[in-house]
Amino acid sequence: MLLALLLSFWMAWGAAAEDLTLCREAWELSKAKKHDRALELYGECVRNGGLSPSSLAWAERNTGILLLAKGEPVDAAGAFGRALAANPPD
């Protein structure tokens, strides 16, 4: 019984863990100046990665930086606002 309880807890915790795979790939693409693809991957990561508030703020902040680099300040401001909303102390 205890083993079953521990296993169910472990499985639930694992299911809720964030997946930063796409965010990390986006980060590498952004360093290579492949902004459009990086933005796509950050968007997918935000939508599907189950991110913590801190990771969500990081992804949105990086999205804002890329949007500024592309000359899209209004969209960048939106991304920065989402970053602040996700994790104000960050």
Phi, psi and omega in degrees: 000313180297320179298318179297319179296314178297320179296318180294322177296315181298317180294319179294319178296317180296323180292332183269353182295143180285153178242108182264011183306308182292324178296318179294321177295320178298319179302314180296319178295323179294323177294333178271009179065026176262069190297317184298312180292322178299317179298319177301314183291322175299318178299315178297318180297317179297317183288322192241358187272355182057046189286147172289163178305320180294316179291323177297317178298318178300313181296317180291321177298316179294325175299315178299319179297317179295320179295322175297318180298330179275357180081033180239072187294328181293314178294324178298317179300322177297317179295318179296323177296319177295324178297315179295322180293325182291322184205080185309321181291344185286000000 
